Amino acid sequence: MLNAIGVVVIIVCVFGSFLMSGGNIMVIAHALPHEMLAIAGAAIGAFIFGNTSATVKKTLAGFRRVFRGAHWNGADYRDLLALLFALLSTFRKGGATAIEPHIEAPDTSPIFTPYPRLLADPALIEFICDYLRMMTVNFEDPHQMVEAMESDIERHHEEELLPQHALQIMADGLPALGIVAAVLGVIKTMSSIDQPTEILGAMIGGALVGTFLGVLLSYCFVGPIASKLHEIIDADCKPYAIVKTAIVAYTQKLPIQVAIELARRMTPSSYAPTFLELESALDQAKDGLRA
C-alpha cells in the first residue's frame, strides 16, 4: 500500500507541477515512448551484460521482496526463540543422540514442524542444523564458534546484497543514460535545422525529456527500490544473529533460559516479544517436548 502511495505522490507532484506551470504535457507524451525505450533498454541491457545469471534472477526476486515487504514479523521471532529453546533443551538432556534425528530431517521433526513459517526459510534452518551438528562433534570452543558463525552470516549477507548492489549501480547510471538519449535527440534536431522554430523547439524539448527521464527513474524509482531492498535484506538477516547469540551462549555453559533471553534482546525492538510473551511461547515448547 505504501509503495503505491509513494508512486502516486511522485507522479502527481512531478507532472502536476509541470502542468501548473503551463507546461505542454503533449511534448513529454510524444517523446516518452522512444526516450523510455532508449534509456530503459540500455539500462536493462547493461544490467544483464554486467551481472551473472544468478544475480539477475535474484534481482527479479528482489523486486517481489520490495513489494511484499520484510518476511519476518513478531510471531516469527517469537517462534524462532521457542524453536531454539526446544532444540537446546533436547541437546542438553539427551546429547547428540537425542538431537541428531531432528537436525537430519527437520521437515519431519516434531520440534521443527510446529513452525511452518520457519521451515519455509531453508537457509536459516540449514544454518541452525549445521551448527547444532557441529556441537555434536565436540565443537565446544565458544570463540571458534563465534568466528565460524560470524563468517557464515557475513557471507550470506553479502550474497543476499548482490542484487541490491546491482540495482544501485543501475540507479547511479540512469542519469548518464538519460544524457545519452538527450544527445541522440539533439543529433536528430540538428539534422532538421532547416525546420521552423516551433518544430525545432518541440524537438529540443523532446530531447530534454531523455535527461528528465534518466534523473526521474534514478532518484524516484530505481534508487528507492534499491534502498528498500537493502533495508529488507538487513531485516531478514536478523534471525541469524539471534541464532548465533543463543547457540554461543549455550556453548558458554549459560542456562538455556538465559541464552534465550540474550537472544531475545537481539530481536528488533519493533518485533521483540515481551518477557511474558516469550515465557508463554517457551511453556508451549516445553509441553511439546513432554509430548
C-alpha positions as CSV (number, residue, x, y, z in Angstrom):
1,M,0.0,0.0,0.0
2,L,2.8,2.4,0.9
3,N,4.6,1.6,-2.3
4,A,1.5,2.6,-4.4
5,I,1.0,5.8,-2.4
6,G,4.7,6.7,-3.0
7,V,4.4,6.2,-6.7
8,V,1.2,8.2,-7.0
9,V,2.7,11.1,-5.0
10,I,5.7,11.1,-7.3
11,I,3.7,11.1,-10.5
12,V,1.1,13.6,-9.3
13,C,3.6,16.1,-7.8
14,V,6.2,15.9,-10.7
15,F,3.8,16.1,-13.6
16,G,1.2,18.2,-11.7
17,S,3.8,20.9,-11.1
18,F,4.7,20.8,-14.8
19,L,1.1,21.3,-15.8
20,M,0.5,24.0,-13.2
21,S,3.5,26.0,-14.5
22,G,1.9,25.9,-18.0
23,G,3.9,23.1,-19.5
24,N,2.7,21.2,-22.5
25,I,2.3,17.6,-21.5
26,M,2.0,16.5,-25.1
27,V,5.7,17.2,-25.7
28,I,6.5,14.7,-23.0
29,A,3.9,12.3,-24.1
30,H,5.2,12.4,-27.7
31,A,8.8,11.8,-26.7
32,L,8.2,9.4,-23.8
33,P,8.0,6.1,-25.8
34,H,11.2,6.4,-27.7
35,E,13.1,8.1,-24.9
36,M,12.0,5.4,-22.5
37,L,13.0,2.7,-25.0
38,A,16.5,4.1,-25.3
39,I,17.0,4.6,-21.5
40,A,15.3,1.6,-20.1
41,G,16.5,-0.7,-22.9
42,A,20.1,0.5,-22.4
43,A,19.8,0.1,-18.6
44,I,18.4,-3.4,-18.8
45,G,20.9,-4.4,-21.4
46,A,23.8,-3.1,-19.3
47,F,22.4,-4.8,-16.2
48,I,22.2,-8.2,-18.0
49,F,25.6,-7.7,-19.5
50,G,27.3,-6.7,-16.2
51,N,25.8,-9.4,-13.9
52,T,25.7,-13.1,-13.7
53,S,22.5,-15.0,-14.4
54,A,22.2,-15.8,-10.7
55,T,22.3,-12.1,-9.8
56,V,19.7,-11.3,-12.5
57,K,17.4,-14.0,-11.1
58,K,17.9,-12.8,-7.5
59,T,17.2,-9.2,-8.6
60,L,13.9,-10.3,-10.1
61,A,13.1,-12.0,-6.9
62,G,14.2,-8.8,-5.1
63,F,11.5,-6.8,-6.8
64,R,9.0,-9.2,-5.3
65,R,10.6,-8.8,-1.9
66,V,10.4,-5.0,-2.2
67,F,6.7,-5.0,-2.8
68,R,6.0,-7.8,-0.4
69,G,8.0,-6.3,2.5
70,A,10.2,-8.0,5.1
71,H,9.5,-11.7,5.6
72,W,9.7,-11.7,9.4
73,N,7.1,-10.5,11.9
74,G,6.7,-10.5,15.6
75,A,5.2,-14.0,15.7
76,D,8.1,-15.4,13.6
77,Y,10.7,-14.0,16.1
78,R,8.8,-15.5,19.0
79,D,8.6,-18.9,17.2
80,L,12.3,-18.8,16.5
81,L,13.2,-18.3,20.1
82,A,10.8,-21.1,21.1
83,L,12.4,-23.4,18.5
84,L,15.9,-22.6,19.8
85,F,14.8,-23.3,23.3
86,A,13.3,-26.7,22.3
87,L,16.4,-27.6,20.3
88,L,18.9,-26.6,23.0
89,S,16.8,-28.3,25.8
90,T,16.8,-31.5,23.8
91,F,20.5,-31.3,23.2
92,R,21.2,-30.7,26.9
93,K,19.0,-33.6,28.1
94,G,19.9,-36.2,25.5
95,G,23.1,-35.0,23.8
96,A,24.0,-35.9,20.2
97,T,21.8,-39.0,20.2
98,A,18.7,-37.0,21.0
99,I,19.2,-34.0,18.7
100,E,20.5,-35.8,15.5
101,P,17.1,-37.1,14.3
102,H,15.7,-33.6,14.4
103,I,18.6,-31.8,12.6
104,E,19.0,-34.5,10.0
105,A,15.3,-34.4,9.0
106,P,13.8,-31.1,10.2
107,D,10.8,-31.4,7.8
108,T,9.5,-34.3,9.8
109,S,10.9,-33.4,13.2
110,P,8.2,-32.8,15.9
111,I,10.4,-29.9,17.1
112,F,10.5,-28.1,13.8
113,T,7.1,-28.9,12.3
114,P,5.1,-26.7,14.7
115,Y,6.8,-23.7,13.0
116,P,6.0,-23.9,9.2
117,R,7.0,-20.3,8.5
118,L,10.5,-21.0,9.9
119,L,10.7,-24.2,7.8
120,A,9.9,-22.1,4.8
121,D,13.3,-20.5,5.2
122,P,15.6,-23.3,4.2
123,A,18.8,-21.2,4.5
124,L,18.1,-20.4,8.2
125,I,17.1,-24.0,9.0
126,E,20.3,-25.2,7.4
127,F,22.3,-22.6,9.4
128,I,20.7,-23.8,12.7
129,C,21.1,-27.5,11.9
130,D,24.7,-27.1,10.7
131,Y,25.9,-25.6,14.0
132,L,23.9,-28.0,16.2
133,R,25.6,-30.7,14.1
134,M,29.0,-29.2,14.8
135,M,28.2,-29.2,18.5
136,T,27.6,-32.9,18.4
137,V,31.2,-33.5,17.3
138,N,32.5,-31.6,20.3
139,F,32.9,-28.2,18.6
140,E,32.9,-26.6,22.0
141,D,35.3,-23.6,21.8
142,P,32.9,-20.6,22.0
143,H,35.5,-18.3,20.3
144,Q,35.8,-20.6,17.3
145,M,32.1,-21.0,17.2
146,V,31.6,-17.2,17.2
147,E,34.2,-16.8,14.4
148,A,32.7,-19.5,12.3
149,M,29.1,-18.2,12.7
150,E,30.1,-14.6,12.0
151,S,31.9,-15.7,8.9
152,D,28.9,-17.6,7.6
153,I,26.5,-14.8,8.4
154,E,28.7,-12.2,6.6
155,R,28.9,-14.5,3.6
156,H,25.2,-15.0,3.5
157,H,24.6,-11.3,3.9
158,E,27.0,-10.4,1.1
159,E,25.3,-12.9,-1.3
160,E,21.9,-11.6,-0.4
161,L,23.0,-8.0,-1.1
162,L,24.3,-8.7,-4.7
163,P,21.0,-7.8,-6.4
164,Q,20.8,-4.6,-4.2
165,H,24.3,-3.6,-5.3
166,A,23.4,-4.3,-9.0
167,L,20.2,-2.1,-8.7
168,Q,22.1,0.7,-7.0
169,I,24.7,0.7,-9.9
170,M,21.8,0.9,-12.3
171,A,20.3,3.8,-10.4
172,D,23.7,5.6,-10.5
173,G,24.0,5.1,-14.2
174,L,20.5,6.2,-15.3
175,P,21.1,9.9,-15.3
176,A,24.0,9.3,-17.7
177,L,21.8,7.2,-19.9
178,G,19.3,10.0,-19.9
179,I,22.0,12.3,-21.3
180,V,22.8,9.7,-24.0
181,A,19.1,9.7,-25.0
182,A,19.1,13.5,-24.9
183,V,22.2,13.7,-27.1
184,L,20.6,11.5,-29.7
185,G,17.6,13.8,-29.6
186,V,19.9,16.8,-30.2
187,I,21.6,15.0,-33.1
188,K,18.1,14.4,-34.6
189,T,17.3,18.1,-34.1
190,M,20.5,19.3,-35.7
191,S,19.7,17.2,-38.8
192,S,16.5,19.2,-39.1
193,I,17.9,22.6,-38.5
194,D,16.1,24.0,-41.6
195,Q,12.7,23.4,-39.9
196,P,10.6,26.2,-38.5
197,T,11.3,27.4,-35.0
198,E,8.2,25.8,-33.4
199,I,9.2,22.4,-34.8
200,L,12.8,22.8,-33.6
201,G,11.5,23.9,-30.2
202,A,9.4,20.8,-29.9
203,M,12.3,18.6,-31.0
204,I,14.7,20.1,-28.5
205,G,12.0,19.7,-25.8
206,G,11.6,16.1,-26.7
207,A,15.4,15.6,-26.5
208,L,15.4,17.0,-23.0
209,V,12.8,14.5,-21.9
210,G,15.6,12.0,-22.0
211,T,17.6,13.8,-19.4
212,F,14.4,14.3,-17.3
213,L,13.5,10.6,-17.5
214,G,17.0,9.4,-16.6
215,V,17.1,11.5,-13.4
216,L,13.4,10.7,-12.5
217,L,13.9,7.0,-12.9
218,S,17.2,7.1,-11.0
219,Y,16.2,9.1,-7.9
220,C,12.5,8.4,-7.7
221,F,12.2,4.8,-8.7
222,V,15.3,2.5,-9.1
223,G,17.3,4.2,-6.3
224,P,14.4,4.0,-3.7
225,I,13.8,0.3,-4.8
226,A,17.5,-0.5,-4.2
227,S,17.4,1.3,-0.8
228,K,14.3,-0.5,0.3
229,L,15.7,-3.8,-0.8
230,H,18.8,-3.2,1.3
231,E,16.6,-2.5,4.3
232,I,14.5,-5.7,3.8
233,I,17.7,-7.8,3.4
234,D,19.1,-6.4,6.6
235,A,15.9,-7.2,8.4
236,D,15.7,-10.7,7.0
237,C,19.2,-11.4,8.2
238,K,18.5,-10.5,11.8
239,P,17.4,-14.1,12.7
240,Y,20.9,-15.3,12.0
241,A,22.3,-13.0,14.7
242,I,19.6,-14.3,17.1
243,V,20.6,-17.9,16.4
244,K,24.2,-17.1,16.9
245,T,23.6,-15.4,20.2
246,A,21.6,-18.3,21.6
247,I,24.0,-21.1,20.4
248,V,27.1,-19.2,21.5
249,A,25.6,-18.5,24.9
250,Y,24.8,-22.2,25.2
251,T,28.4,-23.2,24.4
252,Q,29.5,-20.9,27.2
253,K,27.6,-23.1,29.6
254,L,24.9,-20.5,30.4
255,P,21.5,-21.8,31.4
256,I,19.2,-22.2,28.4
257,Q,16.7,-19.7,29.7
258,V,19.5,-17.1,29.9
259,A,20.7,-18.0,26.4
260,I,17.2,-17.5,25.0
261,E,16.8,-14.2,26.9
262,L,20.1,-12.9,25.5
263,A,18.8,-13.9,22.0
264,R,15.5,-12.1,22.7
265,R,17.4,-8.9,23.3
266,M,18.9,-9.2,19.8
267,T,15.4,-9.1,18.3
268,P,14.5,-5.8,16.5
269,S,12.7,-3.7,19.1
270,S,9.5,-3.3,17.0
271,Y,9.2,-7.1,16.8
272,A,10.7,-8.3,20.1
273,P,8.3,-10.3,22.2
274,T,7.8,-9.2,25.7
275,F,9.2,-11.2,28.6
276,L,5.7,-12.6,29.3
277,E,5.0,-13.4,25.7
278,L,8.3,-15.3,25.5
279,E,7.5,-17.2,28.7
280,S,4.2,-18.3,27.2
281,A,5.9,-19.4,24.0
282,L,8.5,-21.4,25.9
283,D,5.8,-23.0,28.1
284,Q,4.2,-24.3,24.9
285,A,7.6,-25.5,23.6
286,K,8.1,-27.4,26.9
287,D,4.7,-29.0,26.6
288,G,5.6,-30.1,23.1
289,L,8.9,-31.7,24.4
290,R,6.9,-33.6,27.1
291,A,4.5,-34.9,24.4
